[in-house]
């Protein structure tokens, strides 16, 4: 049962990272009124969200292993 829960959490984290990755690609088209500094701040925030998702994906198996035992 925990493996199914881990799979659903993993899919949610990957989906969140993917949506942020798509937002980076659409940033120049969607926000023409932003200054370059504001655009760079948004890019950094999206990249940091993706990095946090990758860290969470790396930690999840160890966390669930710890919870099972």
Jmol script that loads the backbone (N, CA, C; Angstrom):
load data "model"
ATOM      1  N   UNK A   1       0.818  -1.199   0.000  1.00  0.00           N
ATOM      2  CA  UNK A   1       0.000   0.000   0.000  1.00  0.00           C
ATOM      3  C   UNK A   1       0.861   1.262   0.000  1.00  0.00           C
ATOM      4  N   UNK A   2       1.975   1.218   0.727  1.00  0.00           N
ATOM      5  CA  UNK A   2       2.848   2.388   0.769  1.00  0.00           C
ATOM      6  C   UNK A   2       3.518   2.648  -0.581  1.00  0.00           C
ATOM      7  N   UNK A   3       3.726   1.577  -1.358  1.00  0.00           N
ATOM      8  CA  UNK A   3       4.329   1.772  -2.676  1.00  0.00           C
ATOM      9  C   UNK A   3       3.390   2.558  -3.590  1.00  0.00           C
ATOM     10  N   UNK A   4       2.109   2.306  -3.466  1.00  0.00           N
ATOM     11  CA  UNK A   4       1.131   3.053  -4.268  1.00  0.00           C
ATOM     12  C   UNK A   4       1.110   4.513  -3.833  1.00  0.00           C
ATOM     13  N   UNK A   5       1.162   4.747  -2.536  1.00  0.00           N
ATOM     14  CA  UNK A   5       1.220   6.114  -2.025  1.00  0.00           C
ATOM     15  C   UNK A   5       2.489   6.815  -2.500  1.00  0.00           C
ATOM     16  N   UNK A   6       3.603   6.126  -2.462  1.00  0.00           N
ATOM     17  CA  UNK A   6       4.860   6.687  -2.957  1.00  0.00           C
ATOM     18  C   UNK A   6       4.764   7.016  -4.443  1.00  0.00           C
ATOM     19  N   UNK A   7       4.111   6.163  -5.206  1.00  0.00           N
ATOM     20  CA  UNK A   7       3.951   6.409  -6.637  1.00  0.00           C
ATOM     21  C   UNK A   7       3.101   7.655  -6.893  1.00  0.00           C
ATOM     22  N   UNK A   8       2.013   7.820  -6.146  1.00  0.00           N
ATOM     23  CA  UNK A   8       1.171   9.000  -6.328  1.00  0.00           C
ATOM     24  C   UNK A   8       1.888  10.280  -5.909  1.00  0.00           C
ATOM     25  N   UNK A   9       2.626  10.230  -4.829  1.00  0.00           N
ATOM     26  CA  UNK A   9       3.388  11.412  -4.407  1.00  0.00           C
ATOM     27  C   UNK A   9       4.462  11.740  -5.432  1.00  0.00           C
ATOM     28  N   UNK A  10       5.127  10.728  -5.949  1.00  0.00           N
ATOM     29  CA  UNK A  10       6.157  10.939  -6.971  1.00  0.00           C
ATOM     30  C   UNK A  10       5.559  11.554  -8.228  1.00  0.00           C
ATOM     31  N   UNK A  11       4.405  11.056  -8.648  1.00  0.00           N
ATOM     32  CA  UNK A  11       3.762  11.628  -9.841  1.00  0.00           C
ATOM     33  C   UNK A  11       3.384  13.087  -9.605  1.00  0.00           C
ATOM     34  N   UNK A  12       2.922  13.415  -8.410  1.00  0.00           N
ATOM     35  CA  UNK A  12       2.576  14.798  -8.099  1.00  0.00           C
ATOM     36  C   UNK A  12       3.787  15.712  -8.117  1.00  0.00           C
ATOM     37  N   UNK A  13       4.897  15.248  -7.570  1.00  0.00           N
ATOM     38  CA  UNK A  13       6.113  16.052  -7.554  1.00  0.00           C
ATOM     39  C   UNK A  13       6.643  16.246  -8.964  1.00  0.00           C
ATOM     40  N   UNK A  14       6.623  15.193  -9.769  1.00  0.00           N
ATOM     41  CA  UNK A  14       7.093  15.297 -11.157  1.00  0.00           C
ATOM     42  C   UNK A  14       6.182  16.224 -11.960  1.00  0.00           C
ATOM     43  N   UNK A  15       4.881  16.140 -11.743  1.00  0.00           N
ATOM     44  CA  UNK A  15       3.950  17.032 -12.446  1.00  0.00           C
ATOM     45  C   UNK A  15       4.204  18.487 -12.072  1.00  0.00           C
ATOM     46  N   UNK A  16       4.432  18.766 -10.785  1.00  0.00           N
ATOM     47  CA  UNK A  16       4.716  20.124 -10.339  1.00  0.00           C
ATOM     48  C   UNK A  16       6.010  20.638 -10.950  1.00  0.00           C
ATOM     49  N   UNK A  17       7.034  19.798 -11.011  1.00  0.00           N
ATOM     50  CA  UNK A  17       8.300  20.203 -11.626  1.00  0.00           C
ATOM     51  C   UNK A  17       8.116  20.458 -13.121  1.00  0.00           C
ATOM     52  N   UNK A  18       7.337  19.617 -13.789  1.00  0.00           N
ATOM     53  CA  UNK A  18       7.107  19.785 -15.221  1.00  0.00           C
ATOM     54  C   UNK A  18       6.354  21.074 -15.522  1.00  0.00           C
ATOM     55  N   UNK A  19       5.355  21.408 -14.714  1.00  0.00           N
ATOM     56  CA  UNK A  19       4.618  22.656 -14.952  1.00  0.00           C
ATOM     57  C   UNK A  19       5.523  23.862 -14.747  1.00  0.00           C
ATOM     58  N   UNK A  20       6.422  23.796 -13.779  1.00  0.00           N
ATOM     59  CA  UNK A  20       7.366  24.898 -13.588  1.00  0.00           C
ATOM     60  C   UNK A  20       8.354  24.978 -14.738  1.00  0.00           C
ATOM     61  N   UNK A  21       8.750  23.823 -15.263  1.00  0.00           N
ATOM     62  CA  UNK A  21       9.656  23.805 -16.414  1.00  0.00           C
ATOM     63  C   UNK A  21       8.981  24.442 -17.633  1.00  0.00           C
ATOM     64  N   UNK A  22       7.689  24.160 -17.828  1.00  0.00           N
ATOM     65  CA  UNK A  22       6.966  24.770 -18.940  1.00  0.00           C
ATOM     66  C   UNK A  22       6.818  26.270 -18.735  1.00  0.00           C
ATOM     67  N   UNK A  23       6.637  26.708 -17.492  1.00  0.00           N
ATOM     68  CA  UNK A  23       6.503  28.137 -17.213  1.00  0.00           C
ATOM     69  C   UNK A  23       7.782  28.901 -17.546  1.00  0.00           C
ATOM     70  N   UNK A  24       8.933  28.261 -17.357  1.00  0.00           N
ATOM     71  CA  UNK A  24      10.198  28.905 -17.725  1.00  0.00           C
ATOM     72  C   UNK A  24      10.230  29.149 -19.228  1.00  0.00           C
ATOM     73  N   UNK A  25       9.797  28.163 -20.003  1.00  0.00           N
ATOM     74  CA  UNK A  25       9.812  28.299 -21.456  1.00  0.00           C
ATOM     75  C   UNK A  25       8.832  29.335 -21.972  1.00  0.00           C
ATOM     76  N   UNK A  26       7.723  29.519 -21.281  1.00  0.00           N
ATOM     77  CA  UNK A  26       6.707  30.474 -21.717  1.00  0.00           C
ATOM     78  C   UNK A  26       6.875  31.853 -21.103  1.00  0.00           C
ATOM     79  N   UNK A  27       7.892  32.046 -20.297  1.00  0.00           N
ATOM     80  CA  UNK A  27       8.042  33.291 -19.551  1.00  0.00           C
ATOM     81  C   UNK A  27       8.234  34.487 -20.475  1.00  0.00           C
ATOM     82  N   UNK A  28       9.010  34.358 -21.502  1.00  0.00           N
ATOM     83  CA  UNK A  28       9.256  35.493 -22.393  1.00  0.00           C
ATOM     84  C   UNK A  28       8.025  35.849 -23.222  1.00  0.00           C
ATOM     85  N   UNK A  29       7.238  34.872 -23.569  1.00  0.00           N
ATOM     86  CA  UNK A  29       6.047  35.141 -24.365  1.00  0.00           C
ATOM     87  C   UNK A  29       4.917  35.729 -23.527  1.00  0.00           C
ATOM     88  N   UNK A  30       4.780  35.249 -22.309  1.00  0.00           N
ATOM     89  CA  UNK A  30       3.634  35.636 -21.491  1.00  0.00           C
ATOM     90  C   UNK A  30       3.821  36.979 -20.806  1.00  0.00           C
ATOM     91  N   UNK A  31       5.028  37.316 -20.454  1.00  0.00           N
ATOM     92  CA  UNK A  31       5.262  38.508 -19.654  1.00  0.00           C
ATOM     93  C   UNK A  31       6.165  39.499 -20.380  1.00  0.00           C
ATOM     94  N   UNK A  32       5.633  40.156 -21.383  1.00  0.00           N
ATOM     95  CA  UNK A  32       6.416  41.130 -22.127  1.00  0.00           C
ATOM     96  C   UNK A  32       6.595  42.430 -21.365  1.00  0.00           C
ATOM     97  N   UNK A  33       5.719  42.697 -20.405  1.00  0.00           N
ATOM     98  CA  UNK A  33       5.792  43.948 -19.673  1.00  0.00           C
ATOM     99  C   UNK A  33       6.784  43.907 -18.512  1.00  0.00           C
ATOM    100  N   UNK A  34       7.408  42.782 -18.253  1.00  0.00           N
ATOM    101  CA  UNK A  34       8.366  42.683 -17.151  1.00  0.00           C
ATOM    102  C   UNK A  34       9.722  43.256 -17.555  1.00  0.00           C
ATOM    103  N   UNK A  35      10.402  43.802 -16.568  1.00  0.00           N
ATOM    104  CA  UNK A  35      11.780  44.245 -16.816  1.00  0.00           C
ATOM    105  C   UNK A  35      12.680  43.011 -16.826  1.00  0.00           C
ATOM    106  N   UNK A  36      13.870  43.137 -17.370  1.00  0.00           N
ATOM    107  CA  UNK A  36      14.775  41.969 -17.379  1.00  0.00           C
ATOM    108  C   UNK A  36      15.096  41.444 -15.974  1.00  0.00           C
ATOM    109  N   UNK A  37      15.166  42.332 -14.994  1.00  0.00           N
ATOM    110  CA  UNK A  37      15.450  41.881 -13.627  1.00  0.00           C
ATOM    111  C   UNK A  37      14.285  41.077 -13.056  1.00  0.00           C
ATOM    112  N   UNK A  38      13.066  41.555 -13.303  1.00  0.00           N
ATOM    113  CA  UNK A  38      11.890  40.826 -12.818  1.00  0.00           C
ATOM    114  C   UNK A  38      11.763  39.471 -13.504  1.00  0.00           C
ATOM    115  N   UNK A  39      12.054  39.454 -14.796  1.00  0.00           N
ATOM    116  CA  UNK A  39      12.006  38.193 -15.547  1.00  0.00           C
ATOM    117  C   UNK A  39      13.042  37.214 -15.008  1.00  0.00           C
ATOM    118  N   UNK A  40      14.244  37.724 -14.703  1.00  0.00           N
ATOM    119  CA  UNK A  40      15.282  36.858 -14.162  1.00  0.00           C
ATOM    120  C   UNK A  40      14.892  36.341 -12.773  1.00  0.00           C
ATOM    121  N   UNK A  41      14.249  37.174 -11.958  1.00  0.00           N
ATOM    122  CA  UNK A  41      13.797  36.728 -10.638  1.00  0.00           C
ATOM    123  C   UNK A  41      12.758  35.616 -10.763  1.00  0.00           C
ATOM    124  N   UNK A  42      11.860  35.748 -11.716  1.00  0.00           N
ATOM    125  CA  UNK A  42      10.866  34.685 -11.921  1.00  0.00           C
ATOM    126  C   UNK A  42      11.528  33.406 -12.407  1.00  0.00           C
ATOM    127  N   UNK A  43      12.499  33.534 -13.316  1.00  0.00           N
ATOM    128  CA  UNK A  43      13.209  32.350 -13.791  1.00  0.00           C
ATOM    129  C   UNK A  43      13.918  31.655 -12.641  1.00  0.00           C
ATOM    130  N   UNK A  44      14.552  32.430 -11.781  1.00  0.00           N
ATOM    131  CA  UNK A  44      15.252  31.842 -10.633  1.00  0.00           C
ATOM    132  C   UNK A  44      14.265  31.147  -9.707  1.00  0.00           C
ATOM    133  N   UNK A  45      13.095  31.745  -9.494  1.00  0.00           N
ATOM    134  CA  UNK A  45      12.123  31.103  -8.608  1.00  0.00           C
ATOM    135  C   UNK A  45      11.618  29.794  -9.210  1.00  0.00           C
ATOM    136  N   UNK A  46      11.385  29.762 -10.524  1.00  0.00           N
ATOM    137  CA  UNK A  46      10.957  28.514 -11.162  1.00  0.00           C
ATOM    138  C   UNK A  46      12.053  27.459 -11.093  1.00  0.00           C
ATOM    139  N   UNK A  47      13.295  27.862 -11.319  1.00  0.00           N
ATOM    140  CA  UNK A  47      14.409  26.913 -11.260  1.00  0.00           C
ATOM    141  C   UNK A  47      14.578  26.374  -9.847  1.00  0.00           C
ATOM    142  N   UNK A  48      14.419  27.232  -8.849  1.00  0.00           N
ATOM    143  CA  UNK A  48      14.556  26.767  -7.470  1.00  0.00           C
ATOM    144  C   UNK A  48      13.435  25.793  -7.108  1.00  0.00           C
ATOM    145  N   UNK A  49      12.237  26.015  -7.625  1.00  0.00           N
ATOM    146  CA  UNK A  49      11.153  25.060  -7.395  1.00  0.00           C
ATOM    147  C   UNK A  49      11.483  23.706  -8.004  1.00  0.00           C
ATOM    148  N   UNK A  50      12.075  23.713  -9.200  1.00  0.00           N
ATOM    149  CA  UNK A  50      12.455  22.464  -9.863  1.00  0.00           C
ATOM    150  C   UNK A  50      13.549  21.766  -9.065  1.00  0.00           C
ATOM    151  N   UNK A  51      14.508  22.523  -8.555  1.00  0.00           N
ATOM    152  CA  UNK A  51      15.579  21.933  -7.748  1.00  0.00           C
ATOM    153  C   UNK A  51      15.014  21.309  -6.477  1.00  0.00           C
ATOM    154  N   UNK A  52      14.067  21.995  -5.832  1.00  0.00           N
ATOM    155  CA  UNK A  52      13.432  21.440  -4.636  1.00  0.00           C
ATOM    156  C   UNK A  52      12.689  20.154  -4.985  1.00  0.00           C
ATOM    157  N   UNK A  53      12.027  20.125  -6.133  1.00  0.00           N
ATOM    158  CA  UNK A  53      11.341  18.897  -6.556  1.00  0.00           C
ATOM    159  C   UNK A  53      12.330  17.753  -6.750  1.00  0.00           C
ATOM    160  N   UNK A  54      13.479  18.040  -7.336  1.00  0.00           N
ATOM    161  CA  UNK A  54      14.486  16.994  -7.524  1.00  0.00           C
ATOM    162  C   UNK A  54      15.022  16.490  -6.188  1.00  0.00           C
ATOM    163  N   UNK A  55      15.215  17.400  -5.237  1.00  0.00           N
ATOM    164  CA  UNK A  55      15.679  16.991  -3.917  1.00  0.00           C
ATOM    165  C   UNK A  55      14.621  16.133  -3.227  1.00  0.00           C
ATOM    166  N   UNK A  56      13.359  16.526  -3.347  1.00  0.00           N
ATOM    167  CA  UNK A  56      12.271  15.741  -2.753  1.00  0.00           C
ATOM    168  C   UNK A  56      12.208  14.356  -3.386  1.00  0.00           C
ATOM    169  N   UNK A  57      12.391  14.286  -4.702  1.00  0.00           N
ATOM    170  CA  UNK A  57      12.382  12.983  -5.366  1.00  0.00           C
ATOM    171  C   UNK A  57      13.538  12.100  -4.892  1.00  0.00           C
ATOM    172  N   UNK A  58      14.665  12.725  -4.572  1.00  0.00           N
ATOM    173  CA  UNK A  58      15.802  11.950  -4.080  1.00  0.00           C
ATOM    174  C   UNK A  58      15.578  11.480  -2.643  1.00  0.00           C
ATOM    175  N   UNK A  59      14.861  12.258  -1.850  1.00  0.00           N
ATOM    176  CA  UNK A  59      14.661  11.931  -0.438  1.00  0.00           C
ATOM    177  C   UNK A  59      13.495  10.960  -0.222  1.00  0.00           C
ATOM    178  N   UNK A  60      12.494  10.993  -1.084  1.00  0.00           N
ATOM    179  CA  UNK A  60      11.283  10.187  -0.878  1.00  0.00           C
ATOM    180  C   UNK A  60      11.537   8.701  -0.638  1.00  0.00           C
ATOM    181  N   UNK A  61      12.360   8.014  -1.416  1.00  0.00           N
ATOM    182  CA  UNK A  61      12.552   6.575  -1.142  1.00  0.00           C
ATOM    183  C   UNK A  61      13.154   6.313   0.239  1.00  0.00           C
ATOM    184  N   UNK A  62      14.101   7.160   0.649  1.00  0.00           N
ATOM    185  CA  UNK A  62      14.711   6.973   1.966  1.00  0.00           C
ATOM    186  C   UNK A  62      13.705   7.250   3.079  1.00  0.00           C
ATOM    187  N   UNK A  63      12.872   8.254   2.875  1.00  0.00           N
ATOM    188  CA  UNK A  63      11.849   8.582   3.866  1.00  0.00           C
ATOM    189  C   UNK A  63      10.846   7.445   4.025  1.00  0.00           C
ATOM    190  N   UNK A  64      10.381   6.900   2.907  1.00  0.00           N
ATOM    191  CA  UNK A  64       9.425   5.812   2.978  1.00  0.00           C
ATOM    192  C   UNK A  64      10.057   4.538   3.533  1.00  0.00           C
ATOM    193  N   UNK A  65      11.334   4.302   3.227  1.00  0.00           N
ATOM    194  CA  UNK A  65      12.039   3.153   3.804  1.00  0.00           C
ATOM    195  C   UNK A  65      12.130   3.310   5.317  1.00  0.00           C
ATOM    196  N   UNK A  66      12.406   4.528   5.767  1.00  0.00           N
ATOM    197  CA  UNK A  66      12.480   4.781   7.193  1.00  0.00           C
ATOM    198  C   UNK A  66      11.126   4.601   7.865  1.00  0.00           C
ATOM    199  N   UNK A  67      10.049   5.011   7.206  1.00  0.00           N
ATOM    200  CA  UNK A  67       8.725   4.881   7.774  1.00  0.00           C
ATOM    201  C   UNK A  67       8.246   3.434   7.833  1.00  0.00           C
ATOM    202  N   UNK A  68       8.674   2.621   6.870  1.00  0.00           N
ATOM    203  CA  UNK A  68       8.241   1.225   6.833  1.00  0.00           C
ATOM    204  C   UNK A  68       8.908   0.427   7.950  1.00  0.00           C
ATOM    205  N   UNK A  69      10.169   0.692   8.210  1.00  0.00           N
ATOM    206  CA  UNK A  69      10.907  -0.127   9.190  1.00  0.00           C
ATOM    207  C   UNK A  69      10.811   0.425  10.551  1.00  0.00           C
TER     208      UNK A  69
END
end "model"
wireframe off; spacefill off
backbone 0.3
color backbone group
